[in-house]
Amino acid sequence: MLKHRFFLSLLAIMCSIAAWAQQEVRGVVSSNQDPLPGVNIKIEGSNVSTVTDENGRYGISVPSSQAVLVFSSVGYVSQQIVVGQRRNIDITLEEDMSAIDEVVVVGYGTQKRINLTGAVSSIDGEELAKRPVHRASMALQGMAPGVAVTQSSGRPGGDGGTIRVRGIGTFSDAGASPLVLIDGVESSIDGVDPNDIQNISVLKDAASAAIYGSRAANGVILVTTKTGGGEQLQMNYNGYVGRQVFTELPEFVDGYTYMTKLNEAFANVNRTPIYSDEFLEDYLRYKDIDPDWYPDTDWQKEAYTGSGMTQHHHVGVSGGKLVNFMGSIAYQDQQGVIPNHRQQRYSFRLNAKANVKDNLQTTFLVSGRLSPTERSARDIYTEVNRISPVQPARLTDGRWGVGSNGNNPIAHLAEGGINQYDYDQLRATFQINYQPFKGADLEAFFTPEYSGNHRRHFNKAIETFVPGMETPAYTVPVKSLFIRSNARTWENTARLIGRYNKQLNDHSFSGLVGYEQIGYRTEDFSARREGYQLPDYQELDAGPIENWQNSGTRSEWSLRSWFGRINYDYKGRYLLEANIRVDGSSRFPDRNKYGTFPSFSAGWRIADEDFMAPTSSWLSDLKLRASWGRLGNQQIGNYPFSAVMALGSSYIFGNSPVQGANQQEMANLGISWETTETTNLGLDMAVFNNRLSASFDYYVKNTTGILMRLPVPAIIGLTEPYQNAGVVRNKGWDLTLRYRSAPKDFRYDIGLNVSDVQNEVVDLRGTGPIISGFRVIEEGMPINTLFGYNALGLFRDQQQVDEYPRQSFTNYGPGDIIYEDVNGDGVVNTEDRVAIGNEIPRYIFGLNLNAQYKGFDFSALIQGVGERNSIFTGDAIWAMYNNGKMQKWHLDHWTPENLDAAYPRLISESTHNNFMNSSWWVYSGAYARLKNVQIGYTFPERWVGNGTIKKLRVYTTGDNIFTLHKMPKGWDPETRSGDANIYPISSTFLFGVNLTF
């Protein structure tokens, strides 16, 4: 009997164990009666984990009743729960304002924010989701101190932001951008659908970025995409539809006003006025009934007729038990306010992770996109801002008017052809992680990537006519032109990493070592034909072979690297970190092929010291940080050390031409890395249970060995080579403040970030100034300082003209600009040019506001720049420049009766005293912009049906809503310096829906 009982008991235990082996624990995690998405649930002592879905639900398989579940989430107190016999575990997490357990993505790993010793800014994906943007780069604007994002165009496909991290450290635009890594591989941040982003980390100092070595001199941006949620499958839909309009447009005078003012401009330089009084009277009488001979064309109204409609749809599915995954597909359509400008994007992503064993995980990431982009065959922006209103766009019989010497932007938009780019990309990542023993992790990583850019450009010849003439006055271009090109790129990244961490009483150690190999290859081919007799057949074979052109190139480079990091802390109070990376680049000669890039940093958590105990009731955190490191820049082009022979030169041998080759540029076997050394001091502080927090950093960043072309004797007969010569310094500070309210029905938080950078060219090896147009590179000035004449005002009368030093320009007189005779030699000439402005933004700020009340949510972003200059030239600012048109604010121009005018006297010339690069045309680019406002409402779950729909949220949002600035009326403060060849920046207004099933 006892034997039977024993076997029955044993059988019951075994069945219980078997049952537990199959058992799944489910539940809901909430806080303040609201579900919490993204909470991490992990079985203690294993690598098995899951996260809650958007409704706070989770499901996880547990091995036994003794299993301990650890619930953790950023900003909440972690909890540990013994499973016991329960199958459903609902818990409530309390908000933890200390956020000690917040994890931040850093180079090749993660760290708790509280243990960071470098300067790192992080942006959560939920923050990005509050700003539905077409380009992920624009989601960074105003979100992180020390990160300047400038949008200089609103063209679909070209409206991404230019990102600069803590200033500019080189003379090349291509080498000034930060390194962007998407899931550990270099890529474009605008290639990622913002809905797929989990978080973004910005590594700003050398301590945090040195592990990326020669690619990190201008900062590093780490983008991590989303992974699967809980084990339960769920589907999400995020979509919006809306419209774009231009933020600002210049206002131009009507045809009659233009003609009277053009007559005045002609008279000012002793030229005979064009329009007689009789014609002006006839113009007013007939302009509404005979627009061919008496036109009054609003070129903006004629050109800006596109719908501006935009839409975006994103569907994601996540979950899975054996294999946890996140898959998404997305479609975006952005149509321009200008016709024939459009971009579409089709994209997909699949991120999957499987726990093969407790100590073995595999990860597979695959993504792809196709982006067709269309624009007109010719840029029409200059003509729209230039052609006078007394030129007809289209005659009443349907033929095209001449515009400006045959350049009619409306005709080009309607019939002038197309410029189409199709970009495609496919990338896959294979990763294996293995833990051979406690604290150790081995990782193998391989990512192949392919991308292609395919262009079709057909510029059709357009005939334009003068009223009453049967034959064309102009044909532009003279011959139709077709260009077909293809560029393909392959990049492979392979990586091996070993990690280890160990806790010995109060001492904590961690480290990693790694090896990385990157190979890059690109090739392109293009062909050109012109003179198409049948322009509707836009293929190469349909064009004549006369004057045909073909070309093709290929290039490649590779990078081989070893890197490592060591972290140590004592009682979590004294923190040390050291990084090193050794890069070998094929772009450098053998003697300089390898570069070493170290960094060291330390932190002291002062708040944890015993002597700070009296402050513990109100001081939550106080940490001092310091770091130094060296970084590199390998963006120097391919193989500048090599003597390159240029093909295609013709030589005569035996009275016959023979194709040959020659060297055109000197090589430099001594060329090496541009090197940046950064010193950073930081202070982190939080009070009142971390409801109010602050972070401050001061840094000095010195870049040496900047590539420059130093003079060589002309007798050599070759272009001077690049040499490592220039030195630039950036110094500045970053400040972040944040306040978060207590967790109540009404919750809000306010975040402010402000930063400044001062840029200075320290050394040019005696070669300066390097002048290019209205910019100069010179010692003691910021890079690309605005350069020209210092304007003192306007000449009031002829006596003042006669008494002032002679200005060595074209004929000038009363009402023209007075330029300072800087060197006092009695003549104003090119020797008197000085620094007149700085385009590098200073005092960049962002103010983020968020609030929630029950189902309602509100967010707003105010973003801007405190100090920056822009200079305008040509048709953007000069009235009637070379017979161009006139803006309304130009009506306040100088006359003998209006001596204190905003604009000089009117001149209609292509060159003149007033049309010089001078401080008169330099404007403050400082601005404050209501960048984004979003209002949303989440319906209670009981309202949205029978449980199929778990969450329904609707929202409306606007981007680039309102701006305060001091620029000329009609020009957005982010508009680049220069002329009027600019696609205006746009405002966006959307209505969107978030659905969870």
Secondary structure, 3 states (H helix, E strand, C coil): CHHHHHHHHHHHHHHHHHHHHCCEEEEEEEECCEECCCCEEEECCCCCEEECCCCCEEEEECCCCCCEEEEECCCECCEEEECCCCCECCEECCECCCCCCCEEEECCEEEEHHHCCCCEEEEEHHHHHCCCCCCHHHHHCCCCCCEEEECCCCCCCCCCCEEEECCCCCCCCCCCCCEEEECCEECCHHHCCHHHEEEEEEECCHHHHHHHHHHCCCCEEEEEECCCCCCCCEEEEEEEEEEEEECCCCCECCHHHHHHHHHHHHHHCCCCCCCCHHHHHHHHHHCCCCCCCCCCCCHHHHHCCCCCEEEEEEEEEEECCCEEEEEEEEEEEEECCCCCCEEEEEEEEEEEEEEEECCEEEEEEEEEEEEEEEEECCCCHHHHCCCCCCCCCECCCCCEECCECCECHHHHHHHCEEEEEEEEEEEEEEEEEECCCCCEEEEEEEEEEEEEEEEEEEECCEEEECCCCCCCCEEECCCCEEEEEEEEEEEEEEEEEEEEEEEECCEEEEEEEEEEEEEEEEEEEEEEEECCCCCCCCCHHHCCCCCCEEEEEEEEEEEEEEEEEEEEEECCCEEEEEEEEEEEECCCCHHHCEEEEEEEEEEEEHHHCHHHHHHCCCEEEEEEEEEEEEEEECCCCCCCCCCCEEEEEEEEECCEEEEEEEECECCCCCCCCEEEEEEEEEEEEEECCCCEEEEEEEEEEEEEEEEEECCCCHHHCCECCEEEEEEEEEEEEEEEEEEECCCCCEEEEEEEEEEEEEEEEEECCCCCCEEECCEEECCCCCCCEEEEECEEEECCCHHHHHHCCEECCCCCCCCCEEECCCCCCCEECHHHCEEEECCCCEEEEEEEEEEEECCEEEEEEEEEEEECEEEECHHHCCCCHHHCCCEHHHHCECECCECCCCECCCCCCCCCHHHCCEHHHEEECCEEEEEEEEEEEECCHHHCCCCCCCEEEEEEEEEEEEEEECCCCCCCCCCCCECCCCCCCEEEEEEEEEEEC
